[in-house]
Amino acid sequence: MSATRQETDNQPQLITAWTRAAEQVFEGLTKVKPELQWKLQQAGDDVSLAVKWWEARYEGGDQRAWIGVATPAALELNRLAHAVSTSGETTAESPAVESTIESLSSVFAEFLSRATGKTLTWKSLERLAEPPRPSVVYATEISLQDGTVLPLLVGFNAELQDGFEQPQQPSKQRPIMPEQGAGLGALSDLELPLRVRFGRTQLALERVLQLQVGSVLELEGTSEDPVDLLVNGSLVARGEVVAVEGYYGVRILEVTGRDQRAMAVR
């Protein structure tokens, strides 16, 4: 791969949102944040490995993204999601692949909306019989902790590029350091929403509609796992639940690093 998010300061917003979405989705599958690299596909590059394509459509105009998945990567996605067919064997056609692609398409829209201040709403996902013709294509490699590397292709059409790709110009002003300005003390009274997350899960709409008083939802993780502390939607720490004079509290066990805080937006 010729470029990574860490190596490129002025990269397109579309691939920035995509990489962050991929990190969040695969961290949800593996419980560990993956490493991700990407490069722009040049004309004539071999993309024959991407034998399966999905088209994600978004509300408001003809805005589309395409995700290409090779058969080996599809099998790995099924393994991660613990999806098996009725025969008991993991296959490249399992619903787990489409479910993962759907999550990528939806979370990508959320990250892109936050980054640009414009609203992009995921509408539908369709499996294509023929390869698409995106305006631009990126090859991504998602490296998991166990050494597995998942190659995925992602492409965007011109309408999506024109609506959300904003050229970034390098700033000509020097950044104001704390000792040069008011410093962080000026922000000390700023109030931010804080919430504690005990777990999470995904449910089909049919299952959600069946919920009623007394229903029990099984969350990912165990009761011994640390809870997540989020500030303004970003993960900043993990801890354990404690009782303090009749109230619940959280004892901090781990404070995430600066890079994790910047990228672990939920």
Residue pairs with C-beta under 8 A, 6 or more apart in sequence:
1 37
1 38
1 39
1 139
1 141
2 39
2 40
3 11
3 37
3 38
3 39
3 40
4 36
4 37
4 38
5 11
5 16
5 19
5 36
5 38
10 168
10 170
12 165
13 112
13 115
13 116
13 164
13 165
13 166
13 168
14 112
14 136
14 156
14 160
14 161
14 164
14 165
15 38
15 138
15 154
16 111
16 115
17 108
17 111
17 112
17 115
18 38
18 104
18 108
18 111
18 138
18 140
18 154
19 36
19 38
19 140
20 111
20 263
20 265
21 104
21 107
21 108
21 110
21 111
22 34
22 36
22 104
22 140
22 142
22 152
23 33
23 34
23 36
23 263
24 107
24 264
24 265
24 266
25 100
25 103
25 104
25 107
26 34
26 80
26 142
26 144
26 150
27 33
27 34
27 264
28 103
28 200
28 220
29 80
29 81
29 100
30 80
30 144
30 145
32 144
32 145
33 260
33 263
33 264
34 142
34 143
34 144
34 145
35 142
35 143
36 140
36 141
36 142
36 143
37 140
37 141
37 143
38 138
38 139
38 140
38 141
39 138
39 139
40 136
40 137
40 138
41 47
41 136
41 137
41 138
41 139
41 153
45 139
47 68
47 131
47 137
47 139
47 153
49 70
49 151
50 68
50 69
50 70
50 131
50 152
50 153
51 68
51 69
51 70
51 71
52 68
52 69
52 70
52 71
52 74
52 92
52 97
52 127
53 66
53 67
53 68
53 69
53 127
53 128
53 130
53 131
53 132
54 66
54 67
54 69
54 98
54 101
54 105
54 125
54 126
54 127
54 128
55 64
55 65
55 66
55 125
55 126
55 128
55 132
56 64
56 65
56 66
56 67
56 101
56 105
56 108
56 122
56 124
56 125
57 63
57 64
57 122
57 123
57 124
57 125
57 126
58 64
58 65
58 109
58 120
58 121
58 122
58 123
58 160
59 120
59 121
59 122
59 123
60 119
60 120
60 121
61 159
61 163
62 157
62 159
63 120
63 157
63 159
63 160
63 163
64 132
64 156
64 157
64 159
64 160
65 105
65 108
65 154
65 155
65 156
65 157
65 160
66 128
66 132
66 134
66 153
66 154
66 155
66 156
67 101
67 104
67 105
67 152
67 153
67 154
68 131
68 152
68 153
68 154
68 155
69 77
69 97
69 101
69 152
69 153
70 151
71 92
73 150
73 151
73 152
74 92
74 93
74 94
74 97
75 90
75 91
75 92
76 148
76 150
77 96
77 97
77 100
77 150
78 84
78 90
78 91
78 92
78 94
78 96
78 97
79 90
80 96
81 94
81 96
81 99
81 100
82 96
83 90
83 94
83 95
83 96
83 97
83 99
84 90
84 94
85 91
85 93
85 94
98 125
98 127
101 125
102 125
103 202
105 122
105 125
106 122
108 122
109 120
109 121
109 122
111 265
112 118
112 120
112 164
113 119
113 120
114 265
116 164
116 166
118 163
118 164
120 163
120 164
132 155
134 155
134 156
134 157
135 155
135 156
135 157
135 158
135 161
136 155
136 156
136 161
137 153
137 154
137 155
138 153
138 154
138 155
139 151
139 152
139 153
140 151
140 152
140 153
140 154
141 149
141 150
141 151
141 152
142 149
142 150
142 151
142 152
143 149
144 150
178 184
192 231
192 232
193 231
193 232
193 233
194 229
194 230
194 231
195 229
195 230
196 227
196 228
196 229
196 230
196 241
196 250
197 227
197 228
197 229
197 230
197 266
198 219
198 227
198 241
199 219
199 220
199 221
199 225
200 219
200 220
201 217
201 218
201 219
201 220
203 217
211 217
226 238
226 239
226 240
226 253
226 254
227 238
227 239
227 240
227 241
227 250
228 235
228 237
228 238
229 235
229 236
229 237
229 238
229 239
229 250
229 252
230 236
230 266
233 265
233 266
234 261
234 262
234 264
234 265
234 266
235 256
235 260
235 261
235 264
235 265
235 266
236 255
236 256
236 261
237 252
237 253
237 254
237 255
237 256
238 252
238 253
238 254
238 256
239 250
239 251
239 252
239 253
239 254
240 250
240 251
240 253
241 248
241 249
241 250
242 248
242 249
242 250
242 251
243 249
256 264
